[in-house]
């Protein structure tokens, strides 16, 4: 008799964004003439930068000629992209990262979900609350938790991120092995200072723990005193893995390209207490389970770092941040407390009532889709998230509708 992995049965009925999609679909069916404006899921709406499109076309043309055709590429990614990333994203900021410490992938979501495969199922895991659901659900699937009770899974260490601590959680009060951090944060849009991040690196070193640092939104940082990478912090190479993505910074949500950084010194331990380097383990996993990102997509990603690409990506990011500023201004006018917008494309709003109730209110009265904070964890109850990933016109219209609905 074939048995299933019963840890999957612990998962809550549906993935957050699937629940949202079902509610929106039901509303649209009942109101076919209503124009719905989506400020919920963080999917970009602007076209790819022209420099990326040009590189994409050129690479596709290469694939049409025998002499320049590319077959299977290196699972870790082509050297031209890895070297460009190391130079521009890290070395230019004083972070010592080399090209062979970078692994190209098809998404930060996949990598943040898959990385936990490298670690023992009895690892003690610390996860922020509210949190990007992938961190949580993949550890449930792996069997690192007990049952779901009173809004949380037993066996996990939750790191409360609240208004009282400015949405930057305190260090765990008990020993943990694996720590998930995301800054600028999804969903709250909060940021972390270099001094605050240093305390996490020091904690990880002292406790032989590992930090999984999601920096998918670093391109939205406007305050240059803030760290773009955890590797700007002394000692982080030994205790941190970093995840990056082109999805939001260059509009690659439909093109799929990201990367993970694993320094050569980064280590965990075997059952005998011996240090084991993570880099070769991830390399083995990557080669065994991943086919690589296509050549044209990697050429398009490389173009992000050209002078034209940098300017065009900056313009995209600036447009979304201007939307975030508009949302923040409207939220202030309505009298709600919020965080985010300053260095992130999200605005985390304390709505003062049940998150799903407020979601339904905005959908039914304003035709605007938000994301209910309760879907991100217990600490998200009473909050919603608004995304700046839409056109300026739609954002302005959505805010007018929201103001009218809440009048």
C-alpha positions in Angstrom: 0.0 0.0 0.0 1.5 3.3 -1.1 1.3 5.9 1.6 1.4 9.7 1.1 3.5 12.2 2.9 1.1 12.9 5.7 2.8 16.2 6.5 1.0 17.6 3.5 -2.2 17.0 5.4 -1.2 19.5 8.0 -1.2 22.3 5.5 -4.1 24.7 5.7 -6.8 24.2 3.1 -5.4 26.5 0.4 -2.5 28.7 -0.4 -3.2 32.3 0.4 -3.1 33.6 -3.1 -5.3 30.8 -4.4 -7.9 31.8 -1.8 -7.8 35.4 -3.0 -8.1 34.3 -6.7 -11.2 32.2 -5.9 -12.9 35.1 -4.1 -12.0 37.5 -6.9 -13.3 35.1 -9.6 -16.6 34.7 -7.7 -17.0 38.5 -7.5 -16.1 39.0 -11.2 -18.6 36.3 -12.2 -21.3 38.0 -10.2 -20.3 41.5 -11.4 -19.1 41.0 -15.0 -19.1 44.7 -15.8 -17.1 45.8 -12.8 -13.5 46.7 -13.5 -11.4 45.1 -10.8 -8.1 46.8 -9.8 -5.6 44.4 -8.3 -3.4 45.8 -5.6 -3.0 42.4 -3.9 -0.5 39.9 -5.3 2.9 41.4 -6.0 3.0 40.8 -9.8 4.5 43.5 -11.9 2.4 45.2 -14.7 5.1 47.0 -16.7 6.8 45.5 -19.7 10.3 44.2 -19.6 13.1 46.9 -20.1 13.9 47.5 -23.7 17.5 46.5 -23.1 16.3 43.1 -21.9 14.0 42.6 -24.9 16.8 43.4 -27.3 19.1 40.9 -25.6 16.3 38.4 -25.6 15.7 38.7 -29.3 19.4 38.5 -30.1 19.8 35.3 -28.1 16.7 33.8 -29.7 18.3 34.6 -33.1 21.4 32.8 -32.0 19.4 29.7 -31.3 18.2 29.7 -34.9 21.7 29.2 -36.3 23.6 25.9 -35.9 26.9 27.7 -35.3 25.6 29.7 -32.3 22.9 27.3 -31.1 23.1 26.4 -27.4 21.9 23.1 -26.0 22.0 22.1 -22.3 23.6 24.9 -20.3 25.4 24.7 -17.0 22.9 24.0 -14.2 24.6 26.7 -12.1 24.1 29.3 -14.8 26.3 30.7 -17.6 29.5 32.3 -16.5 28.7 35.6 -18.3 25.7 36.2 -16.0 27.3 34.9 -12.8 30.4 37.1 -13.3 28.2 40.1 -14.1 26.1 39.6 -10.9 29.2 39.2 -8.7 30.7 42.4 -10.0 27.6 44.6 -10.0 25.4 43.3 -7.1 28.1 42.5 -4.6 31.7 43.6 -5.3 30.5 47.1 -6.2 29.1 47.4 -2.7 32.1 46.0 -1.0 30.7 42.5 -0.5 33.2 39.7 -1.3 31.2 37.4 -3.5 32.7 35.5 -6.4 30.9 34.2 -9.5 31.2 30.5 -8.6 29.3 31.2 -5.3 26.2 32.3 -7.4 23.6 29.8 -8.6 21.1 31.0 -11.3 17.6 29.7 -10.9 14.0 30.2 -12.2 12.8 32.0 -9.0 13.5 33.0 -5.4 10.3 31.3 -4.5 11.7 28.0 -5.7 15.1 28.4 -4.0 13.7 29.6 -0.6 11.4 26.6 -0.7 14.0 24.1 -1.9 17.0 25.1 0.3 15.5 23.5 3.4 16.0 20.0 1.7 19.7 20.3 2.7 19.0 20.3 6.4 17.8 17.7 8.9 14.1 17.4 9.6 14.7 17.9 13.3 16.3 21.4 12.7 14.7 24.0 14.9 13.3 26.7 12.6 12.6 30.3 13.3 10.2 32.1 11.0 8.9 35.7 11.2 5.2 36.4 11.6 3.8 37.8 9.4 5.7 35.8 6.8 5.9 35.0 3.1 3.9 31.6 3.1 6.5 29.6 1.1 9.0 29.6 4.1 6.4 28.2 6.4 4.6 25.7 4.1 7.8 24.1 2.8 8.9 23.3 6.3 5.5 21.9 7.1 5.8 19.6 4.0 9.2 18.5 5.2 7.9 17.4 8.6 9.5 20.0 10.8 6.3 21.0 12.5 3.5 19.6 14.6 -0.1 20.2 13.9 -1.7 23.6 13.2 -3.4 25.0 16.4 -4.6 28.4 17.4 -3.2 30.0 14.3 0.3 28.5 14.4 2.2 25.3 13.8 3.6 23.5 16.8 7.3 23.0 16.8 8.3 26.2 15.1 9.8 29.3 16.7 7.8 32.3 15.6 9.4 35.7 15.5 6.7 38.3 16.1 7.0 41.4 13.8 4.7 44.0 15.2 4.3 47.8 15.4 5.9 47.6 18.9 9.2 46.4 17.4 8.8 48.4 14.2 8.3 45.1 12.3 11.9 43.9 12.9 11.7 40.9 15.2 13.8 40.3 18.3 16.4 37.6 18.5 14.9 34.2 19.5 14.6 33.6 23.2 15.6 29.9 22.7 18.2 28.3 20.5 17.3 27.8 16.8 19.2 26.3 13.9 17.6 27.9 10.8 16.4 31.5 10.6 14.4 33.0 7.8 14.7 36.8 7.3 13.4 39.0 4.5 14.3 42.7 4.1 12.9 44.9 2.7 10.1 42.7 4.1 7.4 40.9 2.3 4.6 41.5 3.4 5.2 44.5 5.7 7.7 46.6 3.6 9.8 47.2 6.7 13.6 47.5 6.6 16.5 46.5 8.8 19.6 48.6 9.6 23.1 47.3 9.3 23.4 47.4 13.1 20.2 45.3 13.6 21.3 42.8 10.9 24.7 42.5 12.6 23.0 41.3 15.8 21.4 38.4 13.7 24.8 37.5 12.1 26.4 37.5 15.6 23.6 35.3 17.0 24.0 32.8 14.1 27.7 32.6 14.7 27.3 32.1 18.4 24.6 29.5 18.0 26.0 27.6 15.0 22.8 28.6 13.2 22.2 29.6 9.5 20.3 32.6 8.2 18.3 32.3 5.0 18.2 36.0 3.8 15.6 36.9 1.2 16.7 40.1 -0.5 14.3 40.0 -3.4 13.2 43.6 -2.9 16.6 45.2 -2.3 16.4 47.2 -5.5 13.6 49.3 -3.9 15.8 50.6 -1.1 16.0 54.4 -1.3 17.8 54.9 2.0 21.4 54.2 1.2 22.3 53.7 4.8 20.4 50.4 4.7 22.1 47.2 3.6 21.2 45.8 0.2 22.9 42.5 1.0 23.6 40.5 4.2 27.1 40.2 2.9 27.7 43.8 3.7 27.8 42.6 7.3 31.1 41.3 8.7 31.0 37.6 9.3 27.9 36.9 7.2 29.8 34.7 4.7 30.0 32.0 7.3 26.4 31.9 8.4 24.1 33.3 5.6 22.6 32.3 2.3 21.1 35.1 0.2 18.3 34.9 -2.4 17.7 37.5 -5.1 15.3 37.8 -8.0 14.7 39.8 -11.2 11.0 39.4 -10.9 10.3 42.8 -9.2 13.4 44.7 -10.0 13.3 44.1 -13.8 9.8 42.7 -14.4 10.8 39.1 -14.9 7.7 37.5 -13.2 6.7 36.0 -16.6 10.3 35.3 -17.7 11.6 33.6 -14.6 15.2 34.3 -13.5 16.7 34.6 -10.0 19.8 33.5 -8.1 21.0 32.2 -4.8 24.4 33.0 -3.2 26.1 30.4 -1.1 29.6 31.5 0.1 32.3 28.8 0.2 32.7 29.2 4.0 29.0 28.8 4.7 28.5 25.6 6.8 26.2 23.4 8.8 27.0 20.3 10.9 26.5 16.5 10.7 25.2 14.3 13.5 28.8 13.9 14.9 29.2 17.7 15.1 31.6 17.9 12.1 31.4 21.0 9.9 29.9 20.4 6.5 30.2 23.0 3.7 26.8 23.9 2.2 28.1 25.1 -1.2 28.9 21.6 -2.6 25.7 20.2 -1.2 23.5 22.8 -3.0 25.6 22.3 -6.1 24.8 18.6 -6.0 21.1 19.3 -5.4 21.1 21.9 -8.2 22.7 19.6 -10.7 20.5 16.6 -9.8 17.1 18.4 -9.6 17.3 21.5 -11.8 17.7 21.8 -15.6 18.9 25.4 -15.6 17.5 28.7 -16.9 17.3 29.0 -20.7 20.1 30.8 -22.6 17.9 33.6 -23.9 16.5 34.4 -20.4 20.0 34.6 -19.0 21.1 36.9 -21.8 18.1 39.1 -21.0 19.1 39.1 -17.3 22.6 40.0 -18.2 21.2 43.1 -20.0 19.8 44.4 -16.7 23.4 45.4 -15.9 24.1 47.3 -19.1 24.0 51.1 -18.8 20.7 51.1 -20.7 19.3 48.3 -18.6 20.3 50.0 -15.3 18.5 53.2 -16.4 15.4 51.4 -17.6 15.2 49.2 -14.4 15.6 52.3 -12.3 12.7 54.0 -14.1 10.5 50.9 -13.5 11.3 50.8 -9.8 10.8 54.6 -9.5 7.4 54.3 -11.0 6.3 51.6 -8.6 7.8 53.5 -5.6 5.8 56.6 -6.7 2.7 54.4 -6.6 3.7 53.3 -3.1 4.0 57.0 -2.1 0.5 57.7 -3.4 -0.9 54.8 -1.5 0.9 55.8 1.7 -0.4 59.4 1.4 -4.0 58.1 0.9 -3.7 55.8 3.9 -2.5 58.7 6.1 -5.4 60.8 4.9 -7.8 58.1 5.9 -6.2 58.0 9.3 -4.8 54.5 9.3 -1.4 53.5 10.7 0.9 51.8 8.2 4.5 50.8 7.5 6.3 50.3 4.2 6.3 52.4 1.0 9.6 54.2 1.9 11.9 51.5 0.7 9.5 48.8 -0.6 6.6 48.3 -3.1 4.2 47.3 -0.3 2.1 49.2 2.2 1.2 47.3 5.4 -2.0 48.8 6.9 -3.5 48.3 10.3 -7.2 48.1 9.2 -8.7 47.7 12.7 -10.9 44.7 11.9 -10.7 41.2 10.6 -8.4 41.0 7.6 -10.6 38.9 5.4 -13.6 41.1 6.4 -11.7 44.2 5.2 -10.6 42.3 2.0 -14.3 41.6 1.2 -15.2 45.2 2.0 -12.7 46.6 -0.5 -13.6 44.0 -3.1 -17.3 44.4 -2.9 -17.6 48.1 -2.4 -14.5 49.4 -4.3 -13.7 46.6 -6.7 -10.1 46.7 -5.3 -8.1 43.6 -4.4 -5.8 43.7 -1.4 -4.1 41.0 0.5 -5.5 40.1 3.9 -2.7 40.2 6.5 -4.1 37.1 8.3 -2.9 35.1 5.4 0.7 35.9 6.4 0.4 34.7 10.0 -1.2 35.3 13.4 0.5 38.7 13.7 -1.1 39.8 10.4 -4.6 39.6 11.7 -6.1 43.1 11.6 -3.8 44.2 8.7 -4.0 44.3 4.9 -1.2 44.7 2.4 -1.6 46.9 -0.7 0.9 46.5 -3.6 2.2 49.3 -5.7 2.6 47.0 -8.7 0.1 48.5 -11.1 -0.2 51.5 -13.4 -0.3 55.0 -11.9 -3.8 55.4 -13.5 -5.1 52.3 -11.8 -3.6 53.2 -8.5 -5.1 56.6 -8.5 -8.5 55.2 -9.4 -8.3 52.5 -6.8 -7.4 55.0 -4.1 -10.4 57.1 -5.1 -12.7 54.1 -4.8 -11.2 53.1 -1.5 -11.7 56.6 -0.1 -15.4 56.5 -1.2 -15.9 53.0 0.2 -14.5 53.9 3.6 -16.2 57.4 3.8 
